[in-house]
Amino acid sequence: MAGGRRPRGPPAPLGLPGDWGYTFAGGARWNPCRPIAWSYDPAGGYAGAIDDVRTAVDAIAERTGLTFTETGAADAPLRLMWSDEARDEALRGGVVGVARTRATATTGAEVLRRITGSTVVLDRGHALRQGHFDSGSPSWGQVITHEVLHGLGLAHASGREQVMYPSVSGLNHRFGAGDLTGMVRIGAAGGCLT
């Protein structure tokens, strides 16, 4: 633009592109050639939490190329639900969410396992801001996105600016460079799995 200011786009992702990893040794991801059916159980959650879940799933779909299908089925392969530390000891000690992922062996791919199911459990005992934000104090949107990405095969990152860093803060509201690399690696670009 002659004589004017250039329009500002979104900020560049922070951190290192190599700051990511698989949850399983040798790597694991879902078969991108089949839609991933997911369900949400609202019992114990906050009003409007389903909107935060949908926003997280949509953002992940956009960056991975994976296809997600929302279903009401309690036995969906990807499930999100609420609990507390009294019922689930994995939520003790300030843990806000966990993902439990199942996988089976696969061959002929860059990963050793194909993920067959994941259950994301969120701790209703914590008070976080609702929604997804670009900055500020931690939000449920950050936690949901982080745990769904665990359920899709990503491990923790080491940089505080990555969504996949082990804790949420004002530094990791947006996907970092390592998050983006990891999402490509667990996404559709890797091809089908058997």
C-alpha positions in Angstrom: 0.0 0.0 0.0 1.7 3.2 -1.1 1.9 5.9 1.5 -0.2 3.9 4.0 0.2 1.5 6.8 0.1 -2.2 6.1 -2.9 -4.0 7.6 -2.0 -6.1 10.5 -2.7 -9.8 10.4 -2.8 -12.2 13.2 0.3 -12.4 15.3 3.0 -14.9 14.3 2.9 -18.1 16.4 5.3 -18.0 19.3 7.9 -20.6 20.3 9.7 -23.2 18.4 8.1 -25.3 15.6 9.8 -28.4 17.0 8.3 -28.0 20.4 5.8 -30.8 20.3 5.6 -34.6 20.7 3.3 -37.7 20.5 1.6 -39.0 23.6 2.6 -42.6 22.7 6.2 -43.7 22.1 6.6 -44.2 18.4 3.7 -41.9 17.7 -0.1 -42.4 17.5 -2.9 -40.6 15.7 -6.4 -41.1 14.5 -7.2 -42.5 11.0 -7.9 -39.2 9.1 -9.8 -41.0 6.4 -12.8 -41.6 8.7 -14.7 -38.9 10.6 -14.1 -38.8 14.4 -17.4 -39.0 16.2 -17.5 -37.1 19.4 -19.9 -36.5 22.2 -20.2 -34.2 25.2 -21.9 -35.0 28.5 -23.0 -31.7 30.1 -23.6 -33.1 33.6 -21.6 -31.1 36.1 -20.4 -28.5 33.5 -21.1 -24.8 33.2 -23.9 -23.4 31.1 -22.6 -22.8 27.6 -19.7 -25.2 27.9 -20.9 -27.1 24.7 -20.1 -23.9 22.8 -16.6 -23.9 24.1 -16.2 -27.5 23.1 -17.5 -26.9 19.6 -15.1 -23.9 19.2 -12.2 -26.0 20.3 -13.1 -28.9 17.9 -13.6 -26.5 15.0 -10.3 -24.8 15.6 -8.5 -28.2 15.7 -10.3 -29.4 12.6 -9.3 -26.3 10.7 -5.6 -26.9 11.5 -5.4 -30.7 11.3 -7.7 -31.4 8.4 -9.5 -34.0 10.5 -13.2 -34.4 10.2 -15.3 -34.4 13.4 -19.0 -35.4 13.8 -20.9 -34.4 16.9 -23.2 -37.2 18.2 -25.2 -37.7 21.3 -24.0 -41.3 21.6 -22.5 -42.1 25.0 -20.1 -44.6 23.4 -18.6 -42.1 20.8 -14.9 -42.7 20.2 -14.1 -39.2 21.5 -16.0 -38.3 24.6 -15.9 -35.2 26.8 -17.3 -35.1 30.3 -17.1 -33.6 33.8 -16.0 -35.0 37.1 -14.1 -33.9 40.2 -11.1 -35.0 42.3 -13.4 -37.0 44.7 -14.5 -39.3 41.8 -11.3 -39.2 39.7 -8.0 -39.2 41.5 -6.2 -38.1 38.3 -7.8 -34.7 38.9 -6.1 -34.2 42.3 -3.5 -31.5 43.0 -4.8 -28.7 40.8 -5.2 -30.8 37.6 -8.0 -29.3 35.6 -8.4 -31.9 32.9 -7.1 -35.3 31.7 -7.3 -37.3 28.5 -7.3 -41.1 28.5 -6.4 -42.4 25.1 -6.6 -45.9 23.6 -4.6 -47.0 20.6 -3.9 -50.2 18.6 -0.8 -51.1 16.5 -0.7 -50.0 12.9 1.8 -50.6 10.1 3.0 -48.8 7.0 2.8 -45.3 8.5 5.1 -42.8 10.3 3.4 -43.7 13.6 3.3 -47.1 15.4 -0.3 -46.8 16.7 -3.8 -45.8 15.5 -5.9 -44.1 18.2 -9.2 -45.8 18.6 -10.7 -43.7 21.4 -10.2 -41.0 23.9 -12.1 -39.7 27.0 -11.5 -36.2 28.1 -12.5 -35.5 31.7 -12.7 -31.9 33.0 -12.7 -30.9 36.7 -15.9 -29.0 37.6 -14.2 -28.0 40.9 -12.2 -25.3 39.2 -13.3 -21.7 38.5 -11.9 -20.5 35.1 -13.2 -18.0 32.7 -15.7 -19.4 30.2 -14.9 -19.1 26.5 -11.9 -18.7 24.3 -9.7 -15.6 24.5 -6.6 -14.2 23.0 -5.1 -13.0 26.3 -5.8 -12.6 30.0 -6.3 -15.2 32.7 -6.7 -18.9 32.0 -10.0 -20.0 30.4 -11.9 -23.2 29.9 -11.4 -22.8 26.2 -7.7 -23.3 26.7 -8.2 -26.4 28.9 -10.7 -28.0 26.5 -8.4 -27.4 23.5 -5.4 -28.7 25.3 -7.2 -31.9 26.5 -8.8 -32.6 23.1 -5.3 -32.4 21.5 -4.0 -34.9 24.1 -6.9 -37.1 23.0 -5.8 -36.7 19.4 -2.2 -37.8 20.1 -0.2 -34.7 21.2 1.9 -34.7 24.3 3.0 -31.8 26.4 5.3 -29.1 25.0 8.1 -27.4 26.9 7.5 -23.8 25.9 5.1 -21.8 28.1 3.7 -20.1 24.9 2.4 -23.4 23.5 -1.3 -24.5 24.2 0.2 -27.9 24.9 2.4 -26.6 27.8 1.4 -28.5 31.0 -0.5 -25.6 32.5 -2.7 -22.8 31.2 -1.7 -19.2 31.7 -1.9 -15.8 30.0 0.9 -16.9 27.7 -0.7 -19.7 25.9 -4.2 -18.7 24.7 -3.2 -19.0 21.0 -1.6 -21.9 19.2 2.2 -21.7 19.3 4.5 -22.8 16.5 5.0 -26.2 18.1 1.2 -26.7 18.5 0.8 -26.0 14.8 3.5 -28.4 13.7 2.1 -31.1 16.0 -1.4 -30.7 14.6 -0.1 -31.1 11.0 1.7 -34.3 12.1 -1.4 -35.9 13.7 -3.7 -34.6 11.0 -4.9 -35.5 7.5 -1.6 -34.8 5.8 -0.2 -38.1 7.1 -2.7 -40.1 5.1 -4.9 -43.0 6.1 -4.2 -45.6 8.8 -5.3 -49.2 8.9 
